[in-house]
Amino acid sequence: MIRDSFYLYIQLEKRFSAHTVAAYKSDLTQFGDFISNTYGIISYGEVTFDMIRSWLASLIDSGLASRTVNRKLSSLKAYFRYLLKEELIAVNPVSKATSLSIPSRLPVYASVSEMETMLHLSEKENSFGLKRDLLIIEILYSTGIRLAELIGLKINDLDRSALTIKVTGKRNKQRIIPVSEELIVLIDEYLKSRSEIARPGVSEIIVTDQGKKAYPVFIYRKVKHYLSLAGVRGVKSPHVLRHTFATHMLNEGADLNAIKELLGHSSLAATQVYTHNSIEKLKSIYKLAHPRA
């Protein structure tokens, strides 16, 4: 099946993550169902730009966010580029389609006091679950790594002598991130309890209460719970801690290029969004402190 060969292509050659491949599968299946039900065709060679535009309109009418529609369009573009590359179609019908405009949003992040509150919530407890939960928060906030990177973090990725961890990011790109001695101590304390629970063959640092490798929803629930307890408003997700890491680093004078490398961004443009938060902080200080403000 052509679509299966495309999925292998983006997984093996493009090195897309399993999460991205699953999203592409869902998007293409949805589009395939649409053209089949609406136009009675099953061959992608018969697809026209008008059909694609009609599908996008139906997505917008259903109430999907612009970001979600753009992601689905991106999946479609990648697939038709593949079909053109393999000479399975003569004309690319999606080449004229343009992405929807998206209003800029500043990253949501927790304050320093909220982070201190959160990181002290479990200090008096000694159970495995609370040690692990605190470690999840500490690692995400101390390193700024992504949810998938945390889940994939293995015991052998930790270099105690160099005070670093090796992180495998998008498309299997690896980077080295410095960590504090305090985080190393916290990890080692946790690993003592983990050794009694982890199932054989599980090499990842973070495990569930059953000793299995952690999964996205598991981490998301833990982070959301502790962000709520700390009084953080708005969105509560692991990515908020990534935003918090970057924003706090920048506010304390860290170089933007250094933050870019730590976050694993491919371009500085993705990192520059955090400068807006710093400007907003400066504005608030100015309003409070300047006599003419």
Secondary structure, 3 states (H helix, E strand, C coil): CHHHHHHHHHHHHCCCCHHHHHHHHHHHHHHHHHHHHHHCCCCHHHCCHHHHHHHHHHHHHCCCCHHHHHHHHHHHHHHHHHHHHCCCCCCCCCCCCCCCCCCCCCCCCCCHHHHHHHHCCCCCCCCHHHHHHHHHHHHHHHHCCCHHHHHHCEHHHEECCCCEEEEECHHHCEEEEECCHHHHHHHHHHHHHHCCCCCCCCCECCECCCCCECCHHHHHHHHHHHHHHCCCCCCCCHHHHHHHHHHHHHHCCCCHHHHHHHHCCCCHHHHCHHHHHHHHHHHHHHHHHCCCC
